[in-house]
Amino acid sequence: MLSLIYKEKTGSGVMLNPYARKFVNLVIGFLVIFATPGFAQEAGQTEREAMYYRYMEFPSYVKGGSVEPHWMADGSSFWYAEGAPGNTVIWRVDPVVNSKEPMFDIAGVREALAEILDHEMSGEGLPFEVFTFVDEGEQAVKFSVGDKEFILQLENYTITRAPALSEEEKTRLTPEEGEVLSPDGRWFAGIKDHNLWLRSTYDGLSVQITTDGVKDHEWVASTWWIGQAVQWSPNSVKLSVVKLDYRNVLQLPIIHWLKPRPEVEWLRSMPQTEVFVVVDILSKQQVRIDTGEELGQTIRILGWRPDGSELLLARLNSGATKLDLMAANPITGATRVILTETQEPFIYFSRRDIHFTPLGHGKRFIWMSERDDWSHLYLYEEDGTLIRRLTQGTFPVSRVVAVDEKAGWVYFTAQGDQQRLYDIQLYRVSLEGKEFKQLTGTTGQHEIQFAPSKEFFIDTHSTVDRPPTVELRKADGTLLRTLSEANIDSLHSELRWSPPEEFVVKAADGETDLYGVLYKPYDFDPNKKYPVIEVIYGGGAEVPHTFTHPHGVDFHAEHAQALAQLGFITFQVDNRAIWGRERGKKFWSEIYGNIGRHEIPDHVATLEQLAEKRPYMDLSRVGIFGHSWGGYFTIRALLLAPDVYHVGIANAPAIAELLHAEAWLVAAMGGSPHNNKEGYEHFSNLRVAGNLKGKLLLIHGTSDNLDIGGTMKMVEALIRAGKPYDLIVFPEQGHEYTGKNRTYRREAVRRYFQEHLKP
């Protein structure tokens, strides 16, 4: 008889509750595993199959094209490592004189190391890739070779063994997972046994600060929706922390089937209550912050004022229509609203977005807002009085990269080219709202890293057909030198790679431009007919729709690029209702209350327009593949357009019925199912399971935080509709697969499309 254990972190077990028993019965009743010996990788691969697996390792064929700067004491100079381990070169770059030279005399380092180690080092370069300066003058460095540490004097290249740290010292000085070091370096703050603890960096002594935390009503250091909750005040005396209440929330079971006896752990949904507190570490006094009584609001800690007088927070109401910038008094817990942003139908707000940028000593700040349909920057006094608008135009600002108050400049990325809507460039504007200027000009995606001095920046840019190049520029955009260019010789010689084709089509409304990319096989012949596979995503952890087609070289080998090598035409496209700033507020407002309504018609329209100009695309053989939210839309494509999509693979699919508690979903759908019954019903794939005509393969890991119960619900709906399906379950695998499980899934995807689309 199957016996399941409820296993808590603390140990002993009890029998499953009725909810879990129901879940297990559902699994036993409906688990149909499509796993045959044919899914094992065959020794005798065809050339196409071999190329498919090579493309799975696409990034390994690209060398260079990235620089990780380590800024030095002057705020402008930096060093970075280049080359394989054992053959490393470390470069020192001085932008002031525009020089790039080796940081170390490699021969001198190797000779000195050989003498102290009494043997030659392998390789020809430096045997280390990172180091730290051990003096203020930056004339001595510490580095590791193997398990030994050394100190190198740069003046004469003498090397000595660094004093070995004891195990106690290593433990004392190394942060544990989730711990945050205080500004004065004296304490690590972290969570242990559901409570807040401090650990001394001087003697390792641990001090318990809170005592009222218990399982399911516990103190936390961070969450994905709050961000970093534990934040130290500048004087290292106070810190913020959050307490969450999970006692009455839905918990979903994750069953560990591979244990000697199956065990169950519980995956908790969003907590009902968040308590934000400031703790004084000397008195251990807790001061509760007044965040209001509204249920379902989202609060994020933004940080402390430089003088520690207030803790700043952002508060989004449950309907996502009002965003408050708030300041909390750490002595009393009282809060005041500095600024309120109100927008309809809702405010785009995610943990990756920084609406707030403090200036100087907290006397002013920059606020990013979509109040006129495009995200732009506004300068405010600390009390919330608007000083002036800084940017404007029919384009979105992405984020503030740096502010040079002394020189009076704000540097930010934006998408200002109306001909290339997804290109991200660097711009600047004065704090007076004048002298707006684009600082980068090469097409594509630009990632910017500013020097602490604000006088120089590193620009890494690429497009779908141009691998990354790294450039050093002055703050005004003047090019100083190219630091690194990606070498893609192996892409051409070993992968026979050709860049994807960018395209623009019309959405199903016949008016809206949609952008995408199309991939062809390495041996493409325009006179042949090729089956088509769409790779779809259309979602995100916090927001249901984000742009997904690549805008730089596609390093995601499991996407369209690798599948094309099997003899398919593959593509990715962004539909209407993308929730993000790329196309403006009016564009993404299409999603409001309508998730699942516009997406598939847009993708069908894309297929038709692509094939109209490309006779080599065979629309009698169309597949679709997606992971997570892409899994939801894969299923949806087969159900809403069963005569268009013939084969689908849905990997770890999101299922609408299990997402009703997600705050972003409630906001995007205009409220709960009670407020938008028709919208939620249309959103569901379960209600249209009977539309399935083609072949559908469902894939899910049993330990996925996107609960496998959703896939079981989809399976049950298909069974009730009398529709055949295939299912592969990966025991103990989460949302991403590892090791042999990953290989097995790749092989399964390959075989399924080959067998049913017959390239």
C-alpha positions in Angstrom: 0.0 0.0 0.0 1.3 3.4 -0.9 2.2 5.4 2.2 3.2 9.0 2.0 5.0 11.1 4.6 4.5 14.8 5.3 8.0 15.8 6.0 8.8 19.1 7.6 12.3 20.5 8.0 12.1 19.6 11.6 11.7 15.9 11.0 8.8 13.6 11.9 5.9 12.8 9.6 2.1 12.4 9.6 -0.2 11.0 7.0 -1.3 13.1 4.0 -4.2 15.4 4.5 -7.3 15.0 2.2 -6.1 17.5 -0.3 -2.8 15.6 -0.8 -4.6 12.2 -1.0 -6.9 13.6 -3.7 -3.8 14.8 -5.5 -2.1 11.4 -5.3 -5.2 9.6 -6.5 -5.3 12.0 -9.5 -1.7 11.2 -10.3 -2.2 7.5 -10.1 -5.4 7.6 -12.1 -4.2 9.8 -14.9 -0.4 9.5 -15.1 0.4 8.2 -18.6 4.1 8.3 -19.2 5.3 8.5 -22.8 8.8 7.0 -22.3 10.1 4.5 -24.7 13.7 3.2 -25.4 13.6 5.4 -28.6 14.1 8.5 -26.5 17.6 7.5 -25.5 20.2 9.3 -27.6 21.3 7.0 -30.5 24.9 6.4 -31.2 24.6 6.8 -35.0 23.2 10.3 -35.3 22.4 11.8 -38.7 24.2 14.9 -39.6 21.2 17.0 -38.8 20.9 15.4 -35.4 24.5 16.0 -34.7 24.1 19.6 -35.7 21.1 19.9 -33.4 23.2 18.9 -30.4 26.0 21.2 -31.4 23.6 24.1 -31.5 22.5 23.1 -28.0 26.0 24.2 -27.0 25.9 27.3 -29.1 27.5 29.7 -26.5 30.7 27.5 -26.4 31.4 28.3 -30.0 31.6 32.1 -29.3 34.8 33.3 -27.7 35.2 36.8 -26.2 32.9 39.7 -26.5 32.4 40.2 -22.8 34.3 42.3 -20.2 33.7 42.2 -16.4 35.3 45.4 -15.1 36.8 45.6 -11.6 37.1 49.3 -10.9 40.1 50.6 -9.1 40.6 53.2 -6.5 40.7 56.2 -8.9 37.1 55.4 -10.0 38.0 55.3 -13.7 40.7 52.6 -14.2 39.7 49.0 -14.1 41.1 45.5 -14.8 39.5 42.5 -16.4 40.5 38.9 -17.1 40.5 37.3 -20.5 41.4 33.8 -21.7 40.9 30.2 -20.5 42.0 29.1 -17.0 45.7 28.6 -16.8 46.2 30.8 -19.9 44.7 33.9 -18.5 45.7 37.5 -19.3 44.6 40.3 -16.9 44.4 43.7 -18.6 44.6 47.0 -16.8 42.8 49.8 -18.6 43.3 53.5 -17.8 40.6 55.5 -19.7 42.2 58.8 -18.7 45.3 58.2 -20.9 43.4 55.6 -23.1 45.8 52.8 -22.3 45.4 49.0 -22.2 48.3 46.9 -21.0 48.9 43.7 -19.1 48.3 44.1 -15.4 51.1 41.6 -14.6 54.3 40.5 -16.0 53.2 36.9 -16.8 56.7 35.5 -17.0 57.7 37.2 -13.8 54.6 35.8 -11.9 55.2 32.3 -13.3 58.9 32.3 -12.4 58.2 33.5 -8.9 55.5 30.9 -8.4 57.7 28.1 -9.8 60.3 29.0 -7.2 58.0 29.1 -4.2 56.1 26.0 -5.4 59.2 24.1 -6.6 57.5 23.2 -9.9 56.5 24.7 -13.2 52.9 25.8 -13.7 50.9 24.3 -16.6 49.6 26.6 -19.3 51.2 29.8 -20.6 49.3 32.5 -18.9 48.4 33.5 -15.3 47.2 30.6 -13.1 44.5 32.8 -11.6 41.6 35.0 -12.9 40.8 37.1 -9.9 42.7 38.9 -7.2 42.3 41.6 -4.5 44.5 44.5 -3.6 45.8 44.3 -0.1 47.1 47.9 0.3 45.6 51.3 -0.4 48.3 52.1 -2.9 47.3 49.1 -5.0 50.9 47.8 -5.1 50.3 44.4 -3.6 47.7 41.8 -4.5 46.5 38.5 -3.1 45.5 35.6 -5.3 44.9 31.9 -5.0 46.4 28.9 -6.9 44.6 25.7 -5.9 44.0 25.8 -2.2 46.9 28.1 -1.5 46.9 31.9 -1.2 49.8 34.2 -2.2 50.7 37.8 -1.9 52.5 39.5 -4.9 54.5 42.7 -4.6 54.1 44.5 -7.9 57.3 46.6 -7.5 59.7 43.7 -7.5 57.5 40.6 -8.2 58.3 38.8 -5.0 55.7 36.3 -3.9 55.1 35.1 -0.4 52.5 32.7 1.1 49.6 34.5 2.6 48.9 33.6 6.2 46.4 30.8 6.1 43.1 31.4 7.6 41.9 28.9 10.2 38.6 27.1 9.5 37.1 29.3 12.3 38.2 32.4 10.5 36.9 31.3 7.2 33.5 30.5 8.7 33.5 33.8 10.6 34.3 36.0 7.6 32.3 34.2 5.0 28.6 35.1 4.6 26.1 32.3 4.8 23.3 32.1 2.2 21.0 35.1 2.6 23.2 37.0 5.1 23.8 40.7 4.7 26.9 42.5 6.0 26.5 45.7 8.0 28.0 48.9 6.6 30.6 48.9 9.4 31.6 45.3 8.6 30.8 44.1 12.2 27.7 42.0 11.7 26.1 39.6 9.3 22.3 39.7 9.5 20.3 36.7 8.4 17.4 34.3 9.1 17.8 31.1 11.1 15.0 29.0 12.5 12.5 31.5 11.2 14.0 34.4 13.2 16.4 37.2 12.7 19.9 36.6 13.9 23.2 38.5 13.9 26.6 36.9 13.5 29.7 38.8 14.5 32.6 39.0 12.0 35.0 39.6 15.0 34.4 36.5 17.1 31.7 34.5 15.3 29.2 35.0 18.1 25.6 34.6 17.0 22.9 36.8 18.6 19.2 36.1 18.2 17.3 39.3 17.6 13.7 38.1 17.2 12.1 35.2 19.1 8.5 35.1 17.8 9.1 33.6 14.4 7.8 30.1 13.8 7.2 28.0 10.7 4.5 29.6 8.5 4.6 32.8 10.5 8.2 33.7 10.0 10.8 36.4 9.4 12.4 36.5 6.0 15.5 38.0 4.5 14.2 38.4 1.0 11.4 37.3 -1.4 11.1 37.5 -5.1 8.2 40.0 -4.9 9.6 42.2 -2.1 13.3 42.0 -3.0 15.8 42.4 -0.3 13.9 42.7 3.0 16.9 42.9 5.4 18.5 46.3 4.8 20.9 48.0 7.2 20.7 51.6 8.2 23.8 53.6 7.3 25.0 53.7 10.9 24.6 49.9 11.2 22.3 50.2 14.2 18.9 49.5 12.7 17.7 47.2 9.9 14.5 46.5 8.1 13.0 43.0 8.1 9.7 41.4 7.0 7.5 38.9 8.7 5.2 36.7 6.5 2.0 34.8 7.5 1.5 31.6 5.6 -0.8 29.9 8.1 -4.0 30.2 6.1 -2.7 30.1 2.5 -3.1 27.3 -0.1 -0.2 24.8 0.0 0.5 22.5 -2.9 2.2 19.2 -2.4 5.5 18.3 -4.0 5.9 14.5 -3.8 9.5 13.1 -3.7 8.7 9.8 -5.3 12.3 8.5 -5.4 12.7 8.3 -1.6 12.6 4.9 0.0 9.1 5.8 1.0 7.6 8.7 -1.0 7.7 12.0 1.0 5.8 15.2 0.7 6.8 18.8 1.1 4.5 21.7 0.8 4.8 24.6 -1.7 3.2 27.7 -0.2 1.4 30.3 -2.3 1.6 34.0 -1.6 1.2 34.9 2.1 -1.9 36.7 3.4 0.0 39.2 5.6 3.2 41.1 5.4 4.5 42.9 8.4 7.4 45.4 7.8 9.5 46.1 10.8 12.5 48.1 11.8 14.7 46.5 14.4 17.2 48.2 16.7 20.0 45.7 17.1 21.1 47.2 20.5 17.8 47.1 22.2 16.2 44.4 20.0 13.1 46.7 19.9 10.8 46.1 17.0 9.0 49.1 15.4 6.1 48.1 13.1 5.9 50.2 9.9 2.4 51.5 9.1 1.9 50.3 5.5 -1.9 50.5 5.6 -4.7 48.0 6.0 -5.5 47.1 2.4 -5.2 43.4 1.6 -3.3 42.3 -1.5 -1.1 45.3 -1.8 2.6 45.0 -2.9 5.3 46.7 -0.9 9.0 47.0 -1.8 11.7 48.4 0.4 13.8 50.9 -1.6 16.4 51.6 1.1 17.4 54.1 3.7 18.0 57.8 3.4 21.8 58.6 3.6 21.4 60.0 7.1 19.3 57.1 8.3 16.4 59.3 9.2 13.8 57.4 7.2 13.2 54.1 5.4 11.8 54.5 1.9 9.2 52.1 0.4 7.0 51.7 -2.6 3.4 50.6 -2.2 1.2 49.4 -5.0 -2.5 48.9 -4.2 -4.2 45.6 -4.9 -5.7 46.8 -8.2 -2.3 48.0 -9.4 -3.8 51.4 -10.1 -2.0 53.5 -7.5 1.7 53.5 -6.6 2.9 55.4 -3.5 6.4 56.5 -2.7 6.5 56.4 1.1 8.9 57.3 3.9 8.8 55.5 7.3 10.0 56.9 10.6 12.2 54.2 12.1 11.5 55.4 15.7 7.7 55.5 15.5 6.8 53.4 12.5 4.7 56.3 11.1 4.7 56.7 7.4 4.1 59.6 5.1 3.3 59.5 1.4 5.8 61.5 -0.6 4.3 60.9 -4.1 1.3 59.1 -5.5 1.1 57.8 -9.1 -2.4 56.9 -10.3 -3.0 55.2 -13.7 -5.6 53.3 -15.5 -6.1 50.4 -16.3 -3.1 49.5 -14.1 0.5 50.5 -13.4 3.4 48.4 -14.8 5.4 47.5 -11.7 7.9 44.6 -11.3 10.9 43.9 -9.1 13.2 44.6 -12.1 11.9 48.1 -12.5 13.4 51.0 -10.6 10.9 53.9 -10.5 12.9 55.7 -7.9 16.5 57.0 -8.1 17.7 59.1 -5.1 20.1 61.9 -5.7 22.9 63.3 -3.5 22.1 63.3 0.1 18.4 62.4 -0.4 17.3 66.0 -1.1 16.0 65.2 -4.6 15.0 62.1 -6.6 14.2 61.0 -10.1 10.9 59.2 -10.7 10.0 57.2 -13.7 6.4 57.3 -14.8 4.1 56.3 -17.7 1.6 59.0 -16.9 1.5 60.1 -20.6 1.6 56.5 -22.0 5.4 56.4 -22.3 7.9 55.8 -19.5 9.8 59.1 -18.8 11.9 60.7 -16.1 10.8 63.4 -13.7 12.8 65.3 -11.1 11.3 65.9 -7.6 12.2 67.5 -4.4 12.5 65.2 -1.4 9.0 66.2 -0.2 7.4 65.1 -3.5 7.2 68.5 -5.2 7.7 68.2 -8.9 10.7 70.3 -10.1 10.6 69.5 -13.8 10.2 66.8 -16.4 13.5 65.6 -17.7 12.6 63.5 -20.8 9.7 63.4 -23.2 8.7 61.8 -26.6 7.0 58.8 -28.1 9.6 56.4 -26.9 10.1 54.5 -23.6 12.9 55.1 -21.1 14.2 51.8 -19.8 16.2 52.6 -16.7 18.5 55.2 -15.1 22.1 54.0 -15.5 24.0 56.7 -13.7 23.6 60.2 -12.4 26.6 62.7 -12.3 25.2 65.4 -10.1 28.5 67.4 -10.1 28.4 67.6 -13.9 24.6 67.8 -14.0 23.9 64.8 -16.2 21.4 61.9 -16.0 22.4 58.8 -18.1 19.7 56.4 -19.1 18.9 53.7 -21.6 15.9 54.1 -23.8 14.3 52.8 -27.1 14.2 56.0 -29.1 14.6 54.7 -32.7 11.2 54.5 -34.3 12.6 52.4 -37.1 14.1 49.8 -34.7 11.7 49.8 -31.7 13.6 47.2 -29.7 17.1 48.6 -29.9 18.3 49.8 -26.5 20.7 52.8 -26.7 22.3 55.1 -24.1 21.2 58.7 -23.7 21.8 61.6 -21.4 19.9 64.7 -20.4 20.9 67.5 -18.1 19.2 67.9 -14.7 17.7 71.0 -16.2 15.9 68.9 -18.7 18.0 70.1 -21.6 20.7 68.9 -24.0 19.1 65.5 -24.6 21.6 63.4 -26.6 22.0 59.8 -27.8 25.5 58.6 -26.8 25.6 55.2 -28.5 24.8 54.8 -32.2 25.4 51.2 -33.4 22.2 49.4 -33.9 21.2 46.7 -31.5 21.1 46.1 -27.7 23.5 48.1 -25.6 24.4 47.1 -22.1 26.1 49.8 -20.1 28.5 49.7 -17.2 29.5 53.2 -15.9 32.7 53.9 -14.0 32.3 55.1 -10.4 33.8 58.4 -11.5 30.9 58.8 -14.0 33.5 60.0 -16.6 33.6 56.8 -18.7 31.4 53.8 -19.5 31.8 50.3 -21.0 29.3 49.6 -23.9 28.6 45.9 -24.9 26.4 45.8 -28.0 25.1 43.2 -30.4 22.3 42.4 -32.8 20.8 39.1 -34.0 23.4 39.0 -36.8 26.3 40.7 -35.0 27.9 39.0 -32.0 28.9 41.2 -29.0 31.5 43.9 -29.2 32.7 45.7 -26.1 33.8 49.3 -26.3 35.2 51.9 -23.9 33.8 55.4 -24.2 33.9 58.8 -22.6 30.8 59.9 -20.8 29.9 62.1 -23.8 29.9 59.0 -26.0 33.3 59.5 -27.6 34.8 56.2 -28.5 38.2 55.5 -26.9 38.9 51.9 -27.9 37.4 48.5 -28.6 38.1 46.2 -25.6 36.8 42.9 -27.0 35.1 41.5 -30.1 33.5 38.1 -30.1 35.2 35.6 -32.3 32.6 33.6 -34.2 34.9 31.7 -36.6 33.7 28.4 -35.0 30.1 29.3 -35.7 30.8 29.4 -39.4 33.4 26.5 -39.6 31.7 24.0 -37.3 28.0 25.1 -37.2 27.7 26.5 -40.7 25.8 29.3 -38.9 23.8 31.9 -40.8 22.2 34.8 -38.9 18.4 34.7 -38.4 16.2 36.8 -40.5 14.4 39.7 -38.8 10.8 40.3 -40.0 7.9 42.6 -39.4 4.3 41.5 -39.9 0.8 42.8 -39.0 -1.2 41.5 -36.0 -4.6 40.0 -36.5 -6.1 43.5 -36.3 -4.4 44.3 -39.6 -2.8 47.4 -38.2 -0.3 46.7 -35.4 3.3 45.8 -36.4 4.7 42.7 -34.8 8.4 41.9 -34.8 10.2 38.5 -34.9 13.0 36.4 -36.2 13.1 33.4 -38.5 15.7 30.6 -38.5 16.7 28.3 -41.3 18.6 25.0 -41.4 22.4 25.1 -41.9 21.8 23.5 -45.4 18.8 25.5 -46.3 17.5 25.0 -49.9 14.8 27.6 -51.0 13.5 25.1 -53.5 12.5 22.6 -50.8 9.4 22.5 -48.5 10.1 22.7 -44.8 7.8 22.0 -41.9 7.5 24.9 -39.4 8.0 25.2 -35.7 7.1 28.2 -33.6 9.0 28.7 -30.4 6.8 30.7 -28.0 7.0 32.1 -24.5 5.0 35.3 -24.0 5.3 35.4 -20.2 7.4 35.9 -17.1 7.6 35.2 -13.4 5.8 38.4 -12.4 4.1 39.5 -15.6 2.2 37.5 -18.1 3.6 39.0 -21.3 7.2 40.2 -22.0 9.0 40.5 -25.3 10.6 37.2 -26.2 12.1 37.2 -29.6 15.9 37.7 -29.5 17.4 41.1 -30.2 21.0 40.1 -29.9 22.8 36.9 -30.8 20.5 34.1 -29.5 22.5 32.1 -26.9 19.4 30.1 -25.9 20.2 27.0 -27.9 17.1 25.1 -26.9 15.0 27.6 -28.6 14.4 28.0 -32.3 18.0 28.0 -33.4 18.7 24.4 -32.6 15.4 23.0 -33.7 15.9 24.6 -37.2 18.9 22.4 -37.8 16.7 19.3 -37.8 15.2 20.5 -41.1 12.6 22.9 -39.9 11.9 26.6 -40.4 11.5 28.0 -37.0 10.5 31.5 -35.7 9.7 33.6 -32.7 7.4 36.6 -32.7 6.0 39.0 -30.1 2.2 39.4 -30.1 0.1 42.3 -29.1 -0.5 43.0 -25.4 3.1 42.6 -24.4 3.3 43.8 -20.8 6.4 46.0 -20.8 7.6 49.5 -21.8 8.9 48.6 -25.2 5.8 49.7 -27.1 4.1 52.1 -24.8 1.3 51.9 -22.4 -1.5 51.8 -25.0 0.1 48.8 -26.6 0.3 46.6 -23.5 -3.1 47.8 -22.2 -4.6 45.3 -24.8 -3.9 42.6 -22.2 -6.2 44.1 -19.5 -8.8 41.6 -18.7 -8.0 39.6 -21.8 -5.1 37.2 -21.3 -5.4 34.4 -23.9 -7.6 36.4 -26.2 -5.4 38.2 -28.7 -2.2 36.1 -28.6 -2.9 33.1 -30.8 -4.8 35.0 -33.5 -1.7 37.2 -33.8 0.6 34.2 -34.1 -1.7 32.6 -36.7 -1.6 35.9 -38.7 2.2 35.8 -38.5 2.3 32.3 -39.9 0.1 33.2 -42.8 2.1 36.3 -43.7 5.5 34.6 -43.4 4.4 31.7 -45.6 2.9 34.1 -48.2 6.3 35.4 -49.1 8.2 32.2 -48.3 6.9 29.3 -50.4 9.4 27.0 -48.7 7.3 27.0 -45.5 4.9 24.1 -45.4 1.8 25.1 -43.4 0.4 21.6 -43.6 3.1 20.7 -41.0 3.2 23.2 -38.2 4.5 22.6 -34.7 4.9 24.8 -31.6 7.1 24.5 -28.6 7.1 26.4 -25.3 8.3 26.4 -21.7 6.4 27.7 -18.7 4.1 30.4 -20.0 5.2 29.2 -23.4 3.7 25.9 -22.4 0.4 27.5 -21.7 0.4 29.2 -25.1 1.5 26.0 -26.8 -1.5 24.2 -25.5 -3.7 27.2 -26.3 -2.4 27.3 -29.9 -3.4 23.7 -30.4 -6.8 24.3 -28.9 -7.8 27.6 -30.4 -6.2 27.0 -33.8 -6.4 23.2 -34.2 -6.3 23.4 -38.0 -3.2 25.6 -38.0 -1.0 24.0 -35.3 -0.6 20.2 -35.7 2.1 19.2 -33.1 2.9 20.9 -29.8 5.3 20.3 -26.9 4.3 22.1 -23.7 7.1 22.0 -21.2 6.2 22.8 -17.5 3.1 24.6 -18.7 1.4 27.3 -16.6 -2.3 26.5 -16.0 -4.6 29.4 -15.4 -6.6 27.7 -12.6 -3.6 27.5 -10.3 -2.6 31.1 -10.8 -5.6 33.0 -9.4 -3.7 34.0 -6.3 -0.9 35.7 -8.2 -1.0 39.5 -7.7 0.1 40.4 -11.2 -2.6 38.1 -12.8 -5.3 39.6 -10.7 -4.2 43.1 -11.8 -3.9 42.2 -15.4 -7.2 40.5 -15.5 -9.0 43.4 -13.9 -9.5 41.7 -10.6 -10.5 38.3 -9.3 -12.6 35.8 -11.3 -15.7 37.3 -9.5 -14.9 40.7 -11.2 -14.2 39.2 -14.7 -15.9 35.8 -15.0 -16.0 35.9 -18.8 -12.3 36.9 -19.0 -11.1 34.1 -16.7 -13.2 31.5 -18.5 -11.8 32.5 -21.8 -8.3 32.4 -20.2 -8.7 28.8 -19.3 -7.3 26.0 -21.5 -9.2 23.3 -19.6 -12.6 24.5 -20.9 -11.6 24.0 -24.6 -9.7 20.7 -24.2 -12.2 19.1 -26.6 -10.8 21.2 -29.5 -7.6 19.2 -29.7 -6.9 17.6 -33.0 -3.1 17.4 -33.2 -0.4 15.7 -31.3 0.3 17.1 -27.8 3.3 16.2 -25.6 3.1 17.5 -22.0 6.4 17.6 -20.0 6.7 18.4 -16.3 9.0 17.9 -13.4 7.5 16.5 -10.2 9.4 19.1 -8.0 8.5 22.1 -10.2 7.4 25.2 -8.3 5.0 25.7 -11.1 2.9 22.9 -9.7 2.6 19.6 -11.7 -1.0 19.6 -10.5 -1.8 22.1 -13.3 -0.6 19.6 -15.9 -2.6 16.9 -14.1 -5.7 19.1 -14.5 -4.9 19.5 -18.2 -4.6 15.7 -18.5 -7.9 15.1 -16.7 -9.6 17.6 -19.1 -8.2 15.8 -22.1 -9.3 12.5 -20.8 -12.9 13.8 -20.2 -12.9 15.1 -23.7 -11.6 11.8 -25.1 -8.5 13.3 -26.6 -5.2 11.4 -26.8 -2.1 13.1 -25.4 1.5 12.1 -24.5 3.2 12.8 -21.2 6.7 12.7 -19.9 7.3 13.2 -16.1 10.8 14.0 -14.7 11.1 12.8 -11.1 12.7 15.3 -8.7 13.2 17.9 -11.4 12.2 21.6 -11.0 11.4 24.3 -13.5 14.7 23.8 -15.2 16.2 20.3 -15.8 19.7 19.2 -15.0 22.2 16.5 -16.0 20.8 13.4 -17.8 17.2 14.7 -17.4 18.1 17.7 -19.5 19.7 15.5 -22.2 16.6 13.2 -22.1 14.3 16.1 -22.6 16.3 17.5 -25.5 16.1 14.0 -27.1 12.4 13.8 -26.5 11.7 17.1 -28.1 13.8 16.2 -31.1 12.2 12.8 -31.6 8.7 14.1 -31.1 8.9 16.8 -33.8 10.8 14.5 -36.2 8.3 11.7 -35.8 5.2 13.8 -36.2 6.3 16.7 -38.6 8.6 14.5 -40.7 11.2 17.1 -41.9 
